[in-house]
Every structure is written in C-alpha cells, then in structure tokens.
Amino acid sequence: MIGDRSYREKPLCELTCFGILPFKDIKAVGLIHFFGVQDKKKKEGTRSEIPTTITLLFPEAQYNEICQNSPQIHRFLERENKMFLSFIQEEEDSQKLAPIYKSIEKYLETL
C-alpha cells in the first residue's frame, strides 16, 4: 500500500492511506487504514515511528457499497486516530476498545 515513492519520502506520522482488499477465505472485504504513530517507548537505535493499520471487515456482499463510501470512512478513521493512538501507545486493556468500536459502528450506520 505504501510502495509509491511519494509515500516513502514522508515520515510515517505524516502518512495516511487506505486500501480495500478481499478476504475470500472468510467471504469478507477489508477496508485497511494505514497510518504512522510516534513510539513513546522508543529505545535507542530504533525507529521513532510505528506503522499501524486498522482493518474493518465487511461481508463480501457489501463490496460495492464499501468502495463507494471508502473515502468517507477513511476520513472518519483519520479523525478518530487520536482514540486509537492512545489505546495503542498506552497498551490499554482490550476492554477499553469497546467505545472505539461503538464509535465506528455508530458512524457506519449513518452511511
């Protein structure tokens, strides 16, 4: 997804992109949102940025709808990155994902 030269020249924290991939074995389509985050626990000699992805899976039958709405979903995920970042960086308990999940679910119902 980030093989394009223009992407490789940017720091990961300035990069966001998305793609749609089929998951034929589970009869689903995935909208993959890629972004970079600063590593708060950076060790000396390691990268200060962490490549991160969020993948939303939808039934295969919704492929056309997902393709049509993918720019809006991508913009929503870009706005919501702050919630994801705090969860990722603080290594929060997985139960704290529920509000994030509910936020995504509520947004997708409006499409």
PyMOL commands that set and color helices and strands:
alter all, ss='L'
color gray80, all
select helices_A, chain A and resi 5-8+12-14+24-26+60-90+94-109
alter helices_A, ss='H'
color red, helices_A
select strands_A, chain A and resi 16-23+28-38+49-59
alter strands_A, ss='S'
color yellow, strands_A
deselect
rebuild
show_as cartoon
